[in-house]
Amino acid sequence: MDAAVEGGINFFDVAEMYPVPCKAETCGISEEIVGNWMEARGNREKIILATKVRDLIADKAAYVTPTAAAGPTPL
């Protein structure tokens, strides 16, 4: 991500469903990685971050983390 920003990229896309296939123990990890990276560099104001959460499907709802199910939260 450092190299991307140095090259002029400021848009990153994350999702609770990355990596695929989503497992309970990996759900939301891409958001955590990018969030930790932004926090360590103090560059949140310079980054455009897109995220998403899938619909709550009854048999798959366990994969939606409580934070994501609660709605948007500031980084």
All heavy atoms as TSV, in Angstrom:
chain	resi	resn	atom	element	x	y	z
A	1	MET	N	N	0.820	-1.177	0.000
A	1	MET	CA	C	0.000	0.000	0.000
A	1	MET	C	C	0.868	1.245	0.000
A	1	MET	O	O	0.478	2.245	-0.604
A	1	MET	CB	C	-0.965	-0.044	1.172
A	1	MET	CG	C	-2.047	-1.119	1.013
A	1	MET	SD	S	-3.235	-1.209	2.390
A	1	MET	CE	C	-2.258	-2.104	3.575
A	2	ASP	N	N	2.017	1.151	0.666
A	2	ASP	CA	C	2.939	2.286	0.647
A	2	ASP	C	C	3.348	2.616	-0.784
A	2	ASP	O	O	3.340	3.782	-1.187
A	2	ASP	CB	C	4.177	1.997	1.492
A	2	ASP	CG	C	3.894	1.974	2.978
A	2	ASP	OD1	O	3.002	2.716	3.435
A	2	ASP	OD2	O	4.567	1.216	3.691
A	3	ALA	N	N	3.703	1.591	-1.541
A	3	ALA	CA	C	4.125	1.806	-2.929
A	3	ALA	C	C	2.984	2.380	-3.759
A	3	ALA	O	O	3.200	3.242	-4.614
A	3	ALA	CB	C	4.623	0.501	-3.542
A	4	ALA	N	N	1.759	1.926	-3.502
A	4	ALA	CA	C	0.604	2.448	-4.235
A	4	ALA	C	C	0.431	3.939	-3.966
A	4	ALA	O	O	0.248	4.736	-4.889
A	4	ALA	CB	C	-0.659	1.686	-3.850
A	5	VAL	N	N	0.499	4.340	-2.696
A	5	VAL	CA	C	0.342	5.757	-2.339
A	5	VAL	C	C	1.484	6.574	-2.937
A	5	VAL	O	O	1.257	7.656	-3.477
A	5	VAL	CB	C	0.251	5.931	-0.807
A	5	VAL	CG1	C	0.333	7.393	-0.409
A	5	VAL	CG2	C	-1.046	5.327	-0.286
A	6	GLU	N	N	2.693	6.051	-2.865
A	6	GLU	CA	C	3.836	6.753	-3.460
A	6	GLU	C	C	3.663	6.928	-4.962
A	6	GLU	O	O	4.149	7.893	-5.543
A	6	GLU	CB	C	5.131	6.003	-3.159
A	6	GLU	CG	C	5.553	6.102	-1.707
A	6	GLU	CD	C	6.710	5.188	-1.367
A	6	GLU	OE1	O	7.356	4.640	-2.285
A	6	GLU	OE2	O	6.969	5.017	-0.162
A	7	GLY	N	N	2.925	6.011	-5.593
A	7	GLY	CA	C	2.655	6.086	-7.019
A	7	GLY	C	C	1.427	6.903	-7.369
A	7	GLY	O	O	1.023	6.955	-8.528
A	8	GLY	N	N	0.797	7.525	-6.369
A	8	GLY	CA	C	-0.340	8.406	-6.622
A	8	GLY	C	C	-1.703	7.782	-6.406
A	8	GLY	O	O	-2.724	8.426	-6.628
A	9	ILE	N	N	-1.759	6.549	-5.966
A	9	ILE	CA	C	-3.048	5.889	-5.696
A	9	ILE	C	C	-3.498	6.252	-4.296
A	9	ILE	O	O	-2.737	6.181	-3.339
A	9	ILE	CB	C	-2.909	4.366	-5.861
A	9	ILE	CG1	C	-2.589	4.035	-7.315
A	9	ILE	CG2	C	-4.168	3.643	-5.389
A	9	ILE	CD1	C	-2.201	2.611	-7.571
A	10	ASN	N	N	-4.774	6.653	-4.180
A	10	ASN	CA	C	-5.306	6.991	-2.859
A	10	ASN	C	C	-6.647	6.306	-2.582
A	10	ASN	O	O	-7.302	6.605	-1.595
A	10	ASN	CB	C	-5.455	8.506	-2.698
A	10	ASN	CG	C	-6.563	9.069	-3.553
A	10	ASN	OD1	O	-6.969	8.480	-4.557
A	10	ASN	ND2	N	-7.058	10.229	-3.162
A	11	PHE	N	N	-7.062	5.387	-3.448
A	11	PHE	CA	C	-8.336	4.686	-3.287
A	11	PHE	C	C	-8.066	3.213	-3.002
A	11	PHE	O	O	-7.365	2.552	-3.762
A	11	PHE	CB	C	-9.183	4.815	-4.557
A	11	PHE	CG	C	-10.509	4.093	-4.472
A	11	PHE	CD1	C	-11.615	4.733	-3.951
A	11	PHE	CD2	C	-10.638	2.783	-4.907
A	11	PHE	CE1	C	-12.838	4.074	-3.863
A	11	PHE	CE2	C	-11.849	2.117	-4.824
A	11	PHE	CZ	C	-12.950	2.772	-4.296
A	12	PHE	N	N	-8.618	2.740	-1.902
A	12	PHE	CA	C	-8.488	1.328	-1.535
A	12	PHE	C	C	-9.873	0.754	-1.300
A	12	PHE	O	O	-10.752	1.410	-0.751
A	12	PHE	CB	C	-7.624	1.162	-0.285
A	12	PHE	CG	C	-6.187	1.512	-0.503
A	12	PHE	CD1	C	-5.735	2.800	-0.285
A	12	PHE	CD2	C	-5.287	0.558	-0.949
A	12	PHE	CE1	C	-4.406	3.136	-0.497
A	12	PHE	CE2	C	-3.955	0.880	-1.165
A	12	PHE	CZ	C	-3.513	2.169	-0.939
A	13	ASP	N	N	-10.039	-0.491	-1.708
A	13	ASP	CA	C	-11.311	-1.194	-1.573
A	13	ASP	C	C	-11.114	-2.384	-0.650
A	13	ASP	O	O	-10.220	-3.199	-0.866
A	13	ASP	CB	C	-11.778	-1.674	-2.955
A	13	ASP	CG	C	-13.019	-2.526	-2.871
A	13	ASP	OD1	O	-14.004	-2.061	-2.283
A	13	ASP	OD2	O	-13.002	-3.660	-3.388
A	14	VAL	N	N	-11.925	-2.465	0.379
A	14	VAL	CA	C	-11.908	-3.598	1.303
A	14	VAL	C	C	-13.333	-4.107	1.455
A	14	VAL	O	O	-14.283	-3.437	1.063
A	14	VAL	CB	C	-11.330	-3.212	2.690
A	14	VAL	CG1	C	-9.891	-2.794	2.587
A	14	VAL	CG2	C	-12.148	-2.124	3.345
A	15	ALA	N	N	-13.472	-5.271	2.005
A	15	ALA	CA	C	-14.805	-5.817	2.275
A	15	ALA	C	C	-14.695	-6.879	3.348
A	15	ALA	O	O	-13.670	-7.550	3.468
A	15	ALA	CB	C	-15.420	-6.417	1.019
A	16	GLU	N	N	-15.738	-7.014	4.083
A	16	GLU	CA	C	-15.779	-8.052	5.103
A	16	GLU	C	C	-15.598	-9.432	4.478
A	16	GLU	O	O	-15.061	-10.334	5.095
A	16	GLU	CB	C	-17.104	-7.977	5.860
A	16	GLU	CG	C	-17.148	-8.947	6.997
A	16	GLU	CD	C	-18.361	-8.801	7.839
A	16	GLU	OE1	O	-19.469	-8.926	7.297
A	16	GLU	OE2	O	-18.213	-8.584	9.037
A	17	MET	N	N	-16.006	-9.575	3.233
A	17	MET	CA	C	-15.953	-10.866	2.551
A	17	MET	C	C	-14.576	-11.193	1.977
A	17	MET	O	O	-14.391	-12.268	1.439
A	17	MET	CB	C	-16.985	-10.911	1.424
A	17	MET	CG	C	-18.405	-10.878	1.928
A	17	MET	SD	S	-18.779	-12.217	3.079
A	17	MET	CE	C	-18.540	-13.628	2.033
A	18	TYR	N	N	-13.622	-10.265	2.015
A	18	TYR	CA	C	-12.264	-10.592	1.575
A	18	TYR	C	C	-11.540	-11.144	2.786
A	18	TYR	O	O	-11.657	-10.588	3.861
A	18	TYR	CB	C	-11.525	-9.358	1.076
A	18	TYR	CG	C	-12.198	-8.577	-0.023
A	18	TYR	CD1	C	-11.887	-7.244	-0.218
A	18	TYR	CD2	C	-13.138	-9.155	-0.866
A	18	TYR	CE1	C	-12.481	-6.508	-1.232
A	18	TYR	CE2	C	-13.734	-8.415	-1.876
A	18	TYR	CZ	C	-13.404	-7.101	-2.051
A	18	TYR	OH	O	-13.988	-6.361	-3.036
A	19	PRO	N	N	-10.805	-12.152	2.719
A	19	PRO	CA	C	-10.509	-12.988	1.568
A	19	PRO	C	C	-11.644	-13.959	1.256
A	19	PRO	O	O	-12.484	-14.233	2.096
A	19	PRO	CB	C	-9.251	-13.737	1.990
A	19	PRO	CG	C	-9.353	-13.834	3.470
A	19	PRO	CD	C	-10.071	-12.581	3.914
A	20	VAL	N	N	-11.612	-14.458	0.034
A	20	VAL	CA	C	-12.634	-15.385	-0.437
A	20	VAL	C	C	-12.030	-16.776	-0.456
A	20	VAL	O	O	-10.913	-16.947	-0.939
A	20	VAL	CB	C	-13.104	-14.978	-1.846
A	20	VAL	CG1	C	-14.073	-15.982	-2.419
A	20	VAL	CG2	C	-13.714	-13.587	-1.813
A	21	PRO	N	N	-12.698	-17.777	0.032
A	21	PRO	CA	C	-14.011	-17.710	0.669
A	21	PRO	C	C	-13.880	-17.187	2.095
A	21	PRO	O	O	-12.891	-17.427	2.769
A	21	PRO	CB	C	-14.486	-19.159	0.657
A	21	PRO	CG	C	-13.240	-19.970	0.702
A	21	PRO	CD	C	-12.198	-19.156	-0.048
A	22	CYS	N	N	-14.893	-16.488	2.504
A	22	CYS	CA	C	-14.908	-15.910	3.841
A	22	CYS	C	C	-15.135	-17.000	4.879
A	22	CYS	O	O	-16.012	-17.834	4.722
A	22	CYS	CB	C	-16.011	-14.860	3.938
A	22	CYS	SG	S	-15.982	-13.981	5.498
A	23	LYS	N	N	-14.321	-16.971	5.901
A	23	LYS	CA	C	-14.484	-17.877	7.031
A	23	LYS	C	C	-14.631	-17.009	8.270
A	23	LYS	O	O	-14.165	-15.874	8.298
A	23	LYS	CB	C	-13.262	-18.779	7.169
A	23	LYS	CG	C	-13.013	-19.660	5.973
A	23	LYS	CD	C	-11.722	-20.435	6.148
A	23	LYS	CE	C	-11.413	-21.213	4.888
A	23	LYS	NZ	N	-10.091	-21.812	4.948
A	24	ALA	N	N	-15.243	-17.532	9.288
A	24	ALA	CA	C	-15.459	-16.750	10.512
A	24	ALA	C	C	-14.154	-16.152	11.033
A	24	ALA	O	O	-14.123	-15.013	11.475
A	24	ALA	CB	C	-16.128	-17.615	11.572
A	25	GLU	N	N	-13.062	-16.900	10.959
A	25	GLU	CA	C	-11.794	-16.420	11.512
A	25	GLU	C	C	-11.081	-15.414	10.610
A	25	GLU	O	O	-10.148	-14.744	11.053
A	25	GLU	CB	C	-10.856	-17.584	11.847
A	25	GLU	CG	C	-10.445	-18.424	10.666
A	25	GLU	CD	C	-11.389	-19.568	10.340
A	25	GLU	OE1	O	-12.492	-19.637	10.899
A	25	GLU	OE2	O	-11.013	-20.393	9.501
A	26	THR	N	N	-11.485	-15.279	9.349
A	26	THR	CA	C	-10.839	-14.318	8.451
A	26	THR	C	C	-11.749	-13.169	8.043
A	26	THR	O	O	-11.290	-12.205	7.441
A	26	THR	CB	C	-10.333	-15.014	7.171
A	26	THR	OG1	O	-11.441	-15.581	6.480
A	26	THR	CG2	C	-9.301	-16.077	7.495
A	27	CYS	N	N	-13.002	-13.253	8.379
A	27	CYS	CA	C	-13.967	-12.232	7.980
A	27	CYS	C	C	-13.564	-10.876	8.565
A	27	CYS	O	O	-13.315	-10.749	9.756
A	27	CYS	CB	C	-15.354	-12.636	8.468
A	27	CYS	SG	S	-16.637	-12.214	7.321
A	28	GLY	N	N	-13.449	-9.879	7.713
A	28	GLY	CA	C	-13.109	-8.536	8.161
A	28	GLY	C	C	-11.624	-8.249	8.254
A	28	GLY	O	O	-11.225	-7.136	8.586
A	29	ILE	N	N	-10.800	-9.229	7.927
A	29	ILE	CA	C	-9.362	-9.029	8.105
A	29	ILE	C	C	-8.780	-7.999	7.135
A	29	ILE	O	O	-7.836	-7.290	7.472
A	29	ILE	CB	C	-8.591	-10.362	8.066
A	29	ILE	CG1	C	-7.233	-10.171	8.742
A	29	ILE	CG2	C	-8.436	-10.886	6.655
A	29	ILE	CD1	C	-6.641	-11.428	9.291
A	30	SER	N	N	-9.332	-7.879	5.926
A	30	SER	CA	C	-8.797	-6.872	5.001
A	30	SER	C	C	-9.032	-5.471	5.559
A	30	SER	O	O	-8.177	-4.596	5.435
A	30	SER	CB	C	-9.405	-7.012	3.597
A	30	SER	OG	O	-10.763	-6.662	3.576
A	31	GLU	N	N	-10.174	-5.268	6.186
A	31	GLU	CA	C	-10.457	-3.972	6.803
A	31	GLU	C	C	-9.489	-3.702	7.960
A	31	GLU	O	O	-9.007	-2.580	8.130
A	31	GLU	CB	C	-11.903	-3.925	7.277
A	31	GLU	CG	C	-12.876	-3.989	6.123
A	31	GLU	CD	C	-14.278	-4.375	6.535
A	31	GLU	OE1	O	-14.438	-5.259	7.375
A	31	GLU	OE2	O	-15.205	-3.776	5.983
A	32	GLU	N	N	-9.199	-4.731	8.721
A	32	GLU	CA	C	-8.270	-4.579	9.839
A	32	GLU	C	C	-6.853	-4.247	9.345
A	32	GLU	O	O	-6.185	-3.370	9.891
A	32	GLU	CB	C	-8.241	-5.874	10.655
A	32	GLU	CG	C	-7.400	-5.802	11.896
A	32	GLU	CD	C	-7.467	-7.073	12.728
A	32	GLU	OE1	O	-8.455	-7.816	12.637
A	32	GLU	OE2	O	-6.496	-7.305	13.468
A	33	ILE	N	N	-6.417	-4.920	8.306
A	33	ILE	CA	C	-5.079	-4.677	7.752
A	33	ILE	C	C	-4.948	-3.240	7.256
A	33	ILE	O	O	-3.994	-2.543	7.588
A	33	ILE	CB	C	-4.772	-5.683	6.626
A	33	ILE	CG1	C	-4.583	-7.083	7.214
A	33	ILE	CG2	C	-3.540	-5.245	5.824
A	33	ILE	CD1	C	-4.572	-8.191	6.182
A	34	VAL	N	N	-5.923	-2.794	6.477
A	34	VAL	CA	C	-5.863	-1.436	5.932
A	34	VAL	C	C	-6.004	-0.405	7.056
A	34	VAL	O	O	-5.305	0.609	7.074
A	34	VAL	CB	C	-6.915	-1.220	4.826
A	34	VAL	CG1	C	-6.941	0.225	4.368
A	34	VAL	CG2	C	-6.624	-2.140	3.638
A	35	GLY	N	N	-6.883	-0.658	8.006
A	35	GLY	CA	C	-7.048	0.255	9.140
A	35	GLY	C	C	-5.770	0.400	9.956
A	35	GLY	O	O	-5.386	1.509	10.338
A	36	ASN	N	N	-5.106	-0.718	10.216
A	36	ASN	CA	C	-3.838	-0.676	10.956
A	36	ASN	C	C	-2.773	0.080	10.169
A	36	ASN	O	O	-1.989	0.843	10.739
A	36	ASN	CB	C	-3.347	-2.089	11.269
A	36	ASN	CG	C	-4.191	-2.769	12.325
A	36	ASN	OD1	O	-4.897	-2.134	13.099
A	36	ASN	ND2	N	-4.138	-4.088	12.341
A	37	TRP	N	N	-2.736	-0.145	8.867
A	37	TRP	CA	C	-1.779	0.548	8.007
A	37	TRP	C	C	-2.019	2.065	8.047
A	37	TRP	O	O	-1.082	2.845	8.214
A	37	TRP	CB	C	-1.896	0.001	6.579
A	37	TRP	CG	C	-1.086	0.734	5.567
A	37	TRP	CD1	C	0.252	0.609	5.335
A	37	TRP	CD2	C	-1.567	1.706	4.644
A	37	TRP	NE1	N	0.636	1.455	4.318
A	37	TRP	CE2	C	-0.477	2.138	3.874
A	37	TRP	CE3	C	-2.825	2.252	4.383
A	37	TRP	CZ2	C	-0.590	3.085	2.869
A	37	TRP	CZ3	C	-2.940	3.195	3.378
A	37	TRP	CH2	C	-1.831	3.604	2.639
A	38	MET	N	N	-3.278	2.484	7.912
A	38	MET	CA	C	-3.585	3.927	7.950
A	38	MET	C	C	-3.246	4.519	9.312
A	38	MET	O	O	-2.693	5.622	9.392
A	38	MET	CB	C	-5.058	4.172	7.616
A	38	MET	CG	C	-5.388	3.958	6.168
A	38	MET	SD	S	-7.053	4.501	5.695
A	38	MET	CE	C	-8.087	3.551	6.776
A	39	GLU	N	N	-3.579	3.811	10.379
A	39	GLU	CA	C	-3.289	4.313	11.719
A	39	GLU	C	C	-1.786	4.481	11.935
A	39	GLU	O	O	-1.336	5.500	12.468
A	39	GLU	CB	C	-3.863	3.364	12.768
A	39	GLU	CG	C	-3.655	3.846	14.188
A	39	GLU	CD	C	-4.286	2.937	15.213
A	39	GLU	OE1	O	-4.253	1.703	15.028
A	39	GLU	OE2	O	-4.798	3.466	16.209
A	40	ALA	N	N	-1.004	3.512	11.485
A	40	ALA	CA	C	0.449	3.565	11.671
A	40	ALA	C	C	1.079	4.726	10.908
A	40	ALA	O	O	2.081	5.282	11.342
A	40	ALA	CB	C	1.081	2.248	11.223
A	41	ARG	N	N	0.472	5.117	9.793
A	41	ARG	CA	C	1.039	6.173	8.961
A	41	ARG	C	C	0.359	7.523	9.151
A	41	ARG	O	O	0.819	8.530	8.629
A	41	ARG	CB	C	0.991	5.767	7.490
A	41	ARG	CG	C	2.076	4.759	7.189
A	41	ARG	CD	C	1.664	3.761	6.143
A	41	ARG	NE	N	2.688	2.739	5.981
A	41	ARG	CZ	C	2.816	1.675	6.773
A	41	ARG	NH1	N	1.993	1.489	7.781
A	41	ARG	NH2	N	3.761	0.777	6.549
A	42	GLY	N	N	-0.761	7.523	9.854
A	42	GLY	CA	C	-1.483	8.776	10.069
A	42	GLY	C	C	-1.969	9.407	8.781
A	42	GLY	O	O	-2.015	10.634	8.670
A	43	ASN	N	N	-2.351	8.572	7.818
A	43	ASN	CA	C	-2.734	9.101	6.507
A	43	ASN	C	C	-4.226	8.964	6.191
A	43	ASN	O	O	-4.624	9.054	5.039
A	43	ASN	CB	C	-1.899	8.430	5.409
A	43	ASN	CG	C	-2.156	6.939	5.282
A	43	ASN	OD1	O	-2.924	6.359	6.043
A	43	ASN	ND2	N	-1.500	6.309	4.329
A	44	ARG	N	N	-5.062	8.786	7.192
A	44	ARG	CA	C	-6.489	8.566	6.954
A	44	ARG	C	C	-7.118	9.676	6.127
A	44	ARG	O	O	-7.964	9.419	5.273
A	44	ARG	CB	C	-7.241	8.409	8.285
A	44	ARG	CG	C	-8.752	8.251	8.136
A	44	ARG	CD	C	-9.066	6.990	7.323
A	44	ARG	NE	N	-10.465	6.855	7.025
A	44	ARG	CZ	C	-11.008	7.091	5.836
A	44	ARG	NH1	N	-10.285	7.531	4.834
A	44	ARG	NH2	N	-12.299	6.908	5.628
A	45	GLU	N	N	-6.740	10.887	6.338
A	45	GLU	CA	C	-7.334	12.014	5.614
A	45	GLU	C	C	-6.928	12.039	4.137
A	45	GLU	O	O	-7.554	12.729	3.344
A	45	GLU	CB	C	-6.963	13.336	6.285
A	45	GLU	CG	C	-7.510	13.476	7.701
A	45	GLU	CD	C	-9.032	13.359	7.766
A	45	GLU	OE1	O	-9.715	13.922	6.901
A	45	GLU	OE2	O	-9.524	12.683	8.698
A	46	LYS	N	N	-5.909	11.290	3.780
A	46	LYS	CA	C	-5.423	11.280	2.401
A	46	LYS	C	C	-5.942	10.083	1.602
A	46	LYS	O	O	-5.722	9.997	0.401
A	46	LYS	CB	C	-3.892	11.244	2.393
A	46	LYS	CG	C	-3.267	12.464	3.027
A	46	LYS	CD	C	-1.764	12.332	3.063
A	46	LYS	CE	C	-1.155	13.551	3.762
A	46	LYS	NZ	N	0.289	13.444	3.872
A	47	ILE	N	N	-6.627	9.162	2.277
A	47	ILE	CA	C	-7.055	7.913	1.659
A	47	ILE	C	C	-8.569	7.884	1.477
A	47	ILE	O	O	-9.317	8.241	2.380
A	47	ILE	CB	C	-6.630	6.702	2.517
A	47	ILE	CG1	C	-5.115	6.679	2.710
A	47	ILE	CG2	C	-7.136	5.381	1.940
A	47	ILE	CD1	C	-4.308	6.533	1.442
A	48	ILE	N	N	-8.994	7.440	0.297
A	48	ILE	CA	C	-10.414	7.165	0.049
A	48	ILE	C	C	-10.573	5.666	0.237
A	48	ILE	O	O	-9.919	4.873	-0.435
A	48	ILE	CB	C	-10.832	7.588	-1.368
A	48	ILE	CG1	C	-10.619	9.087	-1.537
A	48	ILE	CG2	C	-12.282	7.190	-1.638
A	48	ILE	CD1	C	-10.738	9.562	-2.974
A	49	LEU	N	N	-11.436	5.280	1.163
A	49	LEU	CA	C	-11.602	3.876	1.517
A	49	LEU	C	C	-13.031	3.436	1.266
A	49	LEU	O	O	-13.970	4.034	1.780
A	49	LEU	CB	C	-11.237	3.663	2.989
A	49	LEU	CG	C	-11.282	2.240	3.500
A	49	LEU	CD1	C	-10.254	1.376	2.784
A	49	LEU	CD2	C	-11.049	2.227	4.997
A	50	ALA	N	N	-13.183	2.401	0.464
A	50	ALA	CA	C	-14.503	1.825	0.198
A	50	ALA	C	C	-14.593	0.497	0.931
A	50	ALA	O	O	-13.642	-0.280	0.948
A	50	ALA	CB	C	-14.692	1.606	-1.294
A	51	THR	N	N	-15.720	0.249	1.543
A	51	THR	CA	C	-15.960	-1.032	2.190
A	51	THR	C	C	-17.411	-1.409	1.996
A	51	THR	O	O	-18.225	-0.597	1.558
A	51	THR	CB	C	-15.567	-1.002	3.679
A	51	THR	OG1	O	-15.612	-2.335	4.191
A	51	THR	CG2	C	-16.469	-0.090	4.485
A	52	LYS	N	N	-17.706	-2.625	2.294
A	52	LYS	CA	C	-19.083	-3.104	2.126
A	52	LYS	C	C	-19.290	-4.322	3.004
A	52	LYS	O	O	-18.338	-4.942	3.457
A	52	LYS	CB	C	-19.373	-3.434	0.663
A	52	LYS	CG	C	-18.524	-4.552	0.129
A	52	LYS	CD	C	-18.013	-4.401	-1.277
A	52	LYS	CE	C	-16.975	-3.420	-1.593
A	52	LYS	NZ	N	-15.636	-3.504	-1.224
A	53	VAL	N	N	-20.540	-4.624	3.226
A	53	VAL	CA	C	-20.902	-5.839	3.954
A	53	VAL	C	C	-22.032	-6.494	3.182
A	53	VAL	O	O	-22.895	-5.821	2.624
A	53	VAL	CB	C	-21.290	-5.540	5.425
A	53	VAL	CG1	C	-22.540	-4.692	5.497
A	53	VAL	CG2	C	-21.433	-6.814	6.216
A	54	ARG	N	N	-22.012	-7.782	3.130
A	54	ARG	CA	C	-23.062	-8.469	2.378
A	54	ARG	C	C	-24.355	-8.496	3.171
A	54	ARG	O	O	-24.375	-8.247	4.370
A	54	ARG	CB	C	-22.630	-9.872	2.008
A	54	ARG	CG	C	-22.496	-10.767	3.221
A	54	ARG	CD	C	-22.059	-12.111	2.786
A	54	ARG	NE	N	-21.837	-12.918	3.970
A	54	ARG	CZ	C	-21.829	-14.214	3.957
A	54	ARG	NH1	N	-22.035	-14.856	2.839
A	54	ARG	NH2	N	-21.600	-14.884	5.051
A	55	ASP	N	N	-25.429	-8.849	2.482
A	55	ASP	CA	C	-26.728	-8.965	3.133
A	55	ASP	C	C	-26.684	-10.045	4.205
A	55	ASP	O	O	-25.959	-11.021	4.086
A	55	ASP	CB	C	-27.817	-9.318	2.119
A	55	ASP	CG	C	-28.064	-8.199	1.137
A	55	ASP	OD1	O	-27.729	-7.051	1.465
A	55	ASP	OD2	O	-28.586	-8.477	0.054
A	56	LEU	N	N	-27.491	-9.842	5.219
A	56	LEU	CA	C	-27.599	-10.861	6.256
A	56	LEU	C	C	-28.498	-11.988	5.752
A	56	LEU	O	O	-29.711	-11.877	5.746
A	56	LEU	CB	C	-28.181	-10.259	7.542
A	56	LEU	CG	C	-27.296	-9.250	8.242
A	56	LEU	CD1	C	-28.036	-8.630	9.419
A	56	LEU	CD2	C	-26.031	-9.913	8.727
A	57	ILE	N	N	-27.883	-13.044	5.327
A	57	ILE	CA	C	-28.610	-14.215	4.870
A	57	ILE	C	C	-28.662	-15.174	6.046
A	57	ILE	O	O	-27.631	-15.473	6.651
A	57	ILE	CB	C	-27.913	-14.851	3.653
A	57	ILE	CG1	C	-27.806	-13.821	2.533
A	57	ILE	CG2	C	-28.628	-16.109	3.201
A	57	ILE	CD1	C	-26.919	-14.249	1.391
A	58	ALA	N	N	-29.833	-15.655	6.381
A	58	ALA	CA	C	-30.031	-16.441	7.597
A	58	ALA	C	C	-28.961	-17.501	7.828
A	58	ALA	O	O	-28.375	-17.577	8.897
A	58	ALA	CB	C	-31.413	-17.063	7.581
A	59	ASP	N	N	-28.675	-18.320	6.848
A	59	ASP	CA	C	-27.717	-19.396	7.067
A	59	ASP	C	C	-26.268	-18.935	7.018
A	59	ASP	O	O	-25.369	-19.677	7.352
A	59	ASP	CB	C	-27.938	-20.530	6.074
A	59	ASP	CG	C	-27.685	-20.122	4.636
A	59	ASP	OD1	O	-27.855	-18.939	4.306
A	59	ASP	OD2	O	-27.307	-20.998	3.847
A	60	LYS	N	N	-26.018	-17.712	6.629
A	60	LYS	CA	C	-24.655	-17.187	6.537
A	60	LYS	C	C	-24.414	-16.043	7.515
A	60	LYS	O	O	-23.322	-15.502	7.564
A	60	LYS	CB	C	-24.366	-16.675	5.118
A	60	LYS	CG	C	-24.623	-17.674	4.022
A	60	LYS	CD	C	-23.568	-18.734	3.985
A	60	LYS	CE	C	-23.817	-19.636	2.783
A	60	LYS	NZ	N	-22.865	-20.687	2.659
A	61	ALA	N	N	-25.401	-15.657	8.289
A	61	ALA	CA	C	-25.304	-14.475	9.149
A	61	ALA	C	C	-24.152	-14.547	10.144
A	61	ALA	O	O	-23.626	-13.527	10.549
A	61	ALA	CB	C	-26.625	-14.245	9.878
A	62	ALA	N	N	-23.737	-15.734	10.512
A	62	ALA	CA	C	-22.656	-15.870	11.490
A	62	ALA	C	C	-21.347	-15.279	10.977
A	62	ALA	O	O	-20.472	-14.935	11.756
A	62	ALA	CB	C	-22.454	-17.340	11.835
A	63	TYR	N	N	-21.201	-15.136	9.653
A	63	TYR	CA	C	-19.970	-14.588	9.097
A	63	TYR	C	C	-19.923	-13.072	9.159
A	63	TYR	O	O	-18.881	-12.486	8.920
A	63	TYR	CB	C	-19.778	-15.040	7.652
A	63	TYR	CG	C	-19.394	-16.489	7.550
A	63	TYR	CD1	C	-20.179	-17.384	6.850
A	63	TYR	CD2	C	-18.247	-16.963	8.160
A	63	TYR	CE1	C	-19.824	-18.722	6.759
A	63	TYR	CE2	C	-17.881	-18.292	8.078
A	63	TYR	CZ	C	-18.675	-19.171	7.370
A	63	TYR	OH	O	-18.326	-20.472	7.281
A	64	VAL	N	N	-21.025	-12.403	9.427
A	64	VAL	CA	C	-21.034	-10.944	9.523
A	64	VAL	C	C	-20.604	-10.569	10.932
A	64	VAL	O	O	-21.234	-10.949	11.903
A	64	VAL	CB	C	-22.428	-10.362	9.185
A	64	VAL	CG1	C	-22.426	-8.857	9.362
A	64	VAL	CG2	C	-22.827	-10.757	7.791
A	65	THR	N	N	-19.519	-9.861	11.038
A	65	THR	CA	C	-19.003	-9.511	12.356
A	65	THR	C	C	-19.964	-8.561	13.079
A	65	THR	O	O	-20.681	-7.804	12.442
A	65	THR	CB	C	-17.614	-8.854	12.250
A	65	THR	OG1	O	-17.743	-7.657	11.493
A	65	THR	CG2	C	-16.613	-9.779	11.597
A	66	PRO	N	N	-19.963	-8.561	14.392
A	66	PRO	CA	C	-20.849	-7.670	15.139
A	66	PRO	C	C	-20.660	-6.205	14.778
A	66	PRO	O	O	-21.610	-5.449	14.685
A	66	PRO	CB	C	-20.480	-7.932	16.608
A	66	PRO	CG	C	-19.896	-9.303	16.602
A	66	PRO	CD	C	-19.206	-9.440	15.260
A	67	THR	N	N	-19.419	-5.777	14.552
A	67	THR	CA	C	-19.162	-4.391	14.180
A	67	THR	C	C	-19.842	-4.053	12.861
A	67	THR	O	O	-20.493	-3.023	12.728
A	67	THR	CB	C	-17.650	-4.129	14.078
A	67	THR	OG1	O	-17.064	-4.423	15.332
A	67	THR	CG2	C	-17.366	-2.686	13.717
A	68	ALA	N	N	-19.690	-4.900	11.873
A	68	ALA	CA	C	-20.302	-4.658	10.572
A	68	ALA	C	C	-21.827	-4.692	10.665
A	68	ALA	O	O	-22.507	-3.898	10.052
A	68	ALA	CB	C	-19.816	-5.682	9.552
A	69	ALA	N	N	-22.346	-5.601	11.455
A	69	ALA	CA	C	-23.801	-5.706	11.598
A	69	ALA	C	C	-24.377	-4.475	12.287
A	69	ALA	O	O	-25.528	-4.112	12.051
A	69	ALA	CB	C	-24.148	-6.967	12.373
A	70	ALA	N	N	-23.584	-3.809	13.119
A	70	ALA	CA	C	-24.051	-2.631	13.860
A	70	ALA	C	C	-24.110	-1.381	13.012
A	70	ALA	O	O	-24.734	-0.405	13.385
A	70	ALA	CB	C	-23.157	-2.382	15.076
A	71	GLY	N	N	-23.456	-1.375	11.862
A	71	GLY	CA	C	-23.487	-0.217	10.985
A	71	GLY	C	C	-22.133	0.452	10.897
A	71	GLY	O	O	-21.143	-0.032	11.427
A	72	PRO	N	N	-22.088	1.606	10.194
A	72	PRO	CA	C	-20.811	2.264	9.961
A	72	PRO	C	C	-20.153	2.756	11.240
A	72	PRO	O	O	-20.824	3.155	12.178
A	72	PRO	CB	C	-21.179	3.449	9.062
A	72	PRO	CG	C	-22.640	3.443	8.891
A	72	PRO	CD	C	-23.216	2.280	9.635
A	73	THR	N	N	-18.848	2.689	11.239
A	73	THR	CA	C	-18.072	3.216	12.357
A	73	THR	C	C	-16.909	4.028	11.782
A	73	THR	O	O	-16.400	3.702	10.727
A	73	THR	CB	C	-17.501	2.091	13.259
A	73	THR	OG1	O	-16.702	1.238	12.452
A	73	THR	CG2	C	-18.601	1.308	13.912
A	74	PRO	N	N	-16.500	5.081	12.452
A	74	PRO	CA	C	-15.378	5.868	11.950
A	74	PRO	C	C	-14.069	5.123	12.126
A	74	PRO	O	O	-13.918	4.340	13.070
A	74	PRO	CB	C	-15.418	7.119	12.826
A	74	PRO	CG	C	-16.089	6.684	14.076
A	74	PRO	CD	C	-17.055	5.590	13.682
A	75	LEU	N	N	-13.146	5.368	11.217
A	75	LEU	CA	C	-11.811	4.760	11.353
A	75	LEU	C	C	-10.905	5.687	12.108
A	75	LEU	O	O	-10.977	6.856	12.051
A	75	LEU	CB	C	-11.219	4.483	9.970
A	75	LEU	CG	C	-11.924	3.405	9.180
A	75	LEU	CD1	C	-11.317	3.312	7.794
A	75	LEU	CD2	C	-11.791	2.078	9.874
